[in-house]
Amino acid sequence: MITKSLKSFVLTGIISSGLAFSADAAQPQTIEGFSHPESVFVNKNEVYVSNLGEKLDPMGKDNDGFISKLDKSGKVVELKWIENLNAPKGMNVIGNILYVVDIDTLKGFDVVSKKEVLNIPVQGAVFLNDIVVLDNNTLLVSDTGTGIIHKFDVAKKKYETFTKLDSQYGGPNGLMLDSKKKALIVVGYDPAGKQKGSVVSIDLKTKKATKITEPLGALDGIVVAKNGDLLVSDWGENLQGVIYRIDSKGGVSKIDVEIMGGPADMYSDGENLWIPRMVDKKITKITLP
């Protein structure tokens, strides 16, 4: 997910990878009608999509952002299911509460009533981006602009710094817990646009960061493939966005899908990969490779 200050940078091209395509086959389903979708989250049979709004302005406090609700077939149930947000991005769920970051604030909404039940402004936050759930009371939230990963206690409505990612890896963008919940996997995006972001593993106890890949690009979302490989979205060069596959040895290839404008915070429901194409204003749904 890009910052407002980087919009012109992204539109003139970001990172070139030059890697060969893998042999993965995918027949995509395209779902249209969104307003710069940034993130997808699937909760049981419901699919939520965060939309920045009419402008490609992820930092704009313009009150035109919203969350869409779909079913798992891709049918839009309610385009503006939750309205009057600014530029909502990453989402996650604990119980009946959908949590979403909105620039510098963590918000929570009851999925039945749609009522806002949590609102925690984060002092000094620049660009809150993605959310993972540690336990029934705890969230980790990335701030790509400051490099900080925050730890929220939603029961006490408090937060603290979990760790700060070294700038050599890029600002923390997409987050994912490993299968044993012993490490946080982070993909980097350099807010200054001067270097490529890497994929990094952070030990949850020691906070030590270990590089999984060399610098790859303007990285955004991360999920797990069916065989356990990592899948990572990259905005690419000249809006030629791609999805990388990273195997257990750190080998990198690309999955065989069409070039995308702004592949952002994608989601795997175990069978399908949902990819928000922020610049294209579309969602692409493919069989999970």
N, C-alpha and C positions, 0 to 999 in steps of 0.2 A: 504494500500500500504506500503510495507516494505522498510526500508532503506538498503543500501549496508552492513552497519555494522551489521545488524540484519539477514542477509541472512542465516548464519550458524545456528543462533538461531531458525529461522523459520523452517529450514529443519530438526531440531531435535525435533520439537514440541513446541507448545506455551502454549495454555490455555485449560484446560478441563472444560466442563460446567456441564455435567451430568444431563441435563434436558430431560424430556420425549418429544417425537415427538407429534405434533398435528395431526389432521385428515385431513389437507389440501391435496387435490389431485392435481397433476400436471403432465401433459405429456410433457416432455421437447423436444425441438428441439436443436440439437447440431450443431454448425457452427464451422468448423475447418480452419486451415491454417494461424493462426495469430502468431505473435512473441511477446509472453508475453503481452497480452492485459491487460491494467490497468483500462480503463474507457470506458463507453458507453454513448453517448448522442444522443437522437432522436430529430430531427428538422423537423416537418411536416412529409414528406414521406421519409426523408433521415436519415440514421443511421451512426453515426461516432464512430469509435473505435480507441483509442490511443494505440499504441504499443511501448513498451520499446525498442525492437530490439532483436537481436540474443541472447544476454546474459540477465540473470535475474539480471540486474544491474541498479536499478532505479536512481542511482547517477552518472552513467557513461556518461561523455561527449564524446561520441564516434561517434556522428553524424549518427547513424543508426536507430534512432527512426522514426516512421511515423504514420500517421493517415489513417485509412481505411474508405472507403465509401461503405455502403450497402443500399439496399432498405428494406422496412419494412417486406418483406417476409423472410429476412435473406440472400438473394442472395448478394454475393460480387460484387459490381459494379466496384470498383477500389481498389485493395489491398493497393497500396501505392499512395493514393490520394494526400497527402502532405508528402513530404520526407525531409530528411536532418535535422531532429530534433534530440535531444539527448535522452531524456527519458520522452516523453510527458505523462501527467496524466490527471487530471480533465479538463472538457470542459463545455462551456455554450455559448449561442448565444444571441446577441442583434442585431436586424435587420438582415443584411446580413453578419455580422461579427461573425466568430467562434473564441472564445477566448479559449486558452489552456495554462496551466502552464507547463513549461519545466525546472525542477529542481529549478532554481533560477530566472527565467524570465517569465513574462506574455507576451504572444504573441497573435496577432489577425490576422486572415486570411479572406479575402473576399471569401465567399462561391461560388461565380460565377467564378471569375478569379483565385482563389487560391493564389492571391498575398498577401504577408505579409504586413499588414497595421499598425501594432502596435508591438513595442518591448520595454518592460520596465524591465530592470534588477532591482532586489530588493536587496538593500544593506544588507548584513548579512543573507540573506535567506539560509536555509539549505535544505529544502525539501517541496517546494510548492506542494500542493496536490489536493485540490478541489475548485470549484468555484460556487457561487450562484449569481444571479442577483437581486439587490435591486431596481433599476430603469433603465431608458434608458441610464444613464451615469455611473452607480455605480455597482461595483462588490465587493463581499467579497471573500477573498482567504485564505485558511488555510495553515499554515506552521507547519507540524507535528514535525519538528526538533526543532524549537524554541518555539513552543506553541503560537505563535502570529497568530491572524487573521487580515489580512491586508484589508484596504478599498481603492479601486482604483477608481479614477475619470478618466475614459478612454477618455473623451473629452479633459481634460486638461493634460492627460498623467502624472498624479501625484498619489501618494499613501501615506497613513498614517496608523498608527496602530489603528485598531478598538478596539481590546481588546486582552488580553493574558489569555489563559485558564490555570487555576491552574493545576499544574502537578499531583495532586491527581486523576484527571480524565483521565490522559493520554494526549498525544499530539493531537491537533485537526486534525482529518482525514476527513471523509465525512461530508458534510454540507447540510442542507435543511432548507428552510424557512417554518414556520408553515402556515396554510391555510389563516390566517388573516394578515400575514407578520408583526406580532408584536414580534416574537421571532425567533432566529436562533437555530435550533436543530443541535447538534454536537455529533459525535461519536468519542470516544477516542482510541488512540493506543499509548502505552508506547514505545518510541524509544529505551529505555534501556532494554526492555524486562523483567522488574522486577515486573510489576504489570498489572492487568487487566484494560482495558479501560471501561468507563461508557458512558451512553447516557445522555446528558446534554442539558438543554434549557437555552439560553442566551437572556434576554430581550434586544431588539434593542435600547431602550432609556436609561435604567439605566445600562446596561451591566452586570446586576446581573445574576449569573449562578445558576441554580437550577437543582439538580440531578434528572433525570427521573428513572434511574435504578441503582441498586448496580453494582459494577464492574462485567463485563461479560466475556471479552476476548480481543483478538486482533482485534478490530472492524475497519471496513473499509468503507462500503457504507451504505446509508440510503435512503429509499423511503417510500411512503405511500401505504398501502394496500387498496383494494376497500372499506372496511368498516371503513377506517380511522385509523386503527392500523398502527404502525410503523413496517417496515421490515428492519432489520439490518444484514449485512454480517459480519461473524467472520471467521478468518483464522483457528481457531480451534487447536486441538492437533495433531501433526504428519501429518500435511497437510490434516486433516479431517475437511475441512471447512463446515460451516453450515450457514443457514439463520434463524435468530430469528424473531418471531412475538411478538410485545410488545403492549399490549392493553392499554386502557385509564387509567386503575388502576395500570399500571406498571407490570402486569402479563406477564411472559415470557414463550414462548414455541418455538418449532422449526417447520418450515414448512416441509412438507414431500417431499423433493427432494434428489437426490443422493448426496453423499459426494463429495466435490469439492476441488481441489487443488488451493488455493489462490483466493477465491471469493472476488473481489475487488469493484471498484466504479460502482455499478449497477444503472440501470435506469428504471423507469416506464413510459410507454407511455399512461397509462390509461387503457390499455387492457392487455398488456404484461409486464413481468419483464425480462429485459435483464441483464444477469450476466456475467461479464468478469471473466474467470477462468485463472488467470495470470500464475500460474505454469503449468496448463494443456494445455495452448496455445489454448484455445477454448472459445467460447461464448455459454452460455446456455440461451435459450429463453423459458419461460414458461408462461402460462396464469396467469395473476396477481391474487394472492390469495385474 
